[in-house]
Amino acid sequence: MKILVVGNGGREHALTWNLLQSPQVENVYCAPGNGGTATLTGCHNLPLKIDDFCGLGKAALELGVHMVVIGPEVPLEKGISDYLQSQGLMVFGPTRVGAQIETSKIWSKKLMQAAGIPTAQAAVFTQSSKAKSYIRRQGLPIVVKADGLAGGKGVTVATTVEEAEAAVDSIFQGKFGSAGKLVLIEEYLTGQEVSVLALTDGLTIIPLLPAQDYKRIGEGDTGGNTGGMGAYAPVPIATPELMVKLQEEVFEPAINNLRARKINYCGVLYAGLMISHKLDFKVLEFNSRFGDPETQVILPLLETPLEELMLACVQQRLALMPSIKWKQGVAATIVASSGGYPGYYEKGKVITGIRESEALGVTVFHAGTRLVDEQMVTDGGRVLNVTATGETLHQALGSAYAGIKCIEFEGIYYRRDIGYQAL
């Protein structure tokens, strides 16, 4: 089998790495891929942009690709699945209308309300003045969200009126581009954030292991939002009993509502949850693709071949698949980022120590790297995901931190408290 993975981050490196472990997978092509995928045996990077639908479709057909896997949310928003399917290709990833569950927070909120899915109370605004008046009436803390895609940085948890109003202004003034036409203001929820990714063929939906992502740049969950600074799986607070409730009260109502809207949703439906100490939960958001860096800790524990699950989704026969098998233990990943991220950062910094890190038994997934004259250099804000497994979270984190200490590049930064809530 030949598979094309679209994207260039740590998630796409992890997907490619996992797929290539199957004897059924002959080759994986990454478009455009990164320095890590360039070094994987059996993987070939294609110099194509993620929004070059024509080029991607032509390459997939010429290479005899059996299935295309869409990594990032941006091409999903632009309709990559619709285009590739029109070319006769099998695509793991929802169509543009289905991807609205992530690409429009307001569309998603309305779906949750219509489906009876537990979620935070919210109000939508088209004018700055009315949004600010609402904030003053509601009290603090409060959550301000840009409506569309904002690279994981369009959400502000405001603890002062000034901070909330500044967030409203930045959205309406175009900081997040087209995501700044509407503002969603939500009640603030307390508890632990947990990510649960589920595979679906539009009829059946099956959750994967729960993971916990650390989005803030600073230790103790301080500072600005990022795409994610580390993660681990599974999560103790997401008990088997809670996972059953999530299936019944979140995933099945969501997929049933999508189907009622004549949306044939195929791919990943990812619920970002807030779980209280009483194990009550509400959905913060839905995403329409694999999480990053959650994928980097879920896939190392997956025993069932990933391509079999994806094909079952694409061919709408997920209900016929045996139960997903998982390896025992815990996986953890630590993100090494460029100095200055999530603000301005420089690229092209030489990276050393990856081989020494992997010699310790960890897996280093590349997120923002580029191979230049056989030398690995930085090429993004989040650069590497140092990932390890162990019998316990303490062991997995210990191995991951030992591995990341081997790696060096100018300005390297990483959080030293990933997993602190569980520990």
PyMOL commands that set and color helices and strands:
alter all, ss='L'
color gray80, all
select helices_A, chain A and resi 10-19+37-39+53-63+73-78+80-86+96-103+105-115+128-138+161-172+177-180+240-260+295-301+306-314+318-320+354-358+393-404
alter helices_A, ss='H'
color red, helices_A
select strands_A, chain A and resi 2-7+27-32+43-45+67-70+91-92+122-125+142-146+155-158+183-187+192-200+205-207+212-213+216-218+222-225+230-233+267-275+281-287+330-337+363-366+369-372+375-378+382-390
alter strands_A, ss='S'
color yellow, strands_A
deselect
rebuild
show_as cartoon
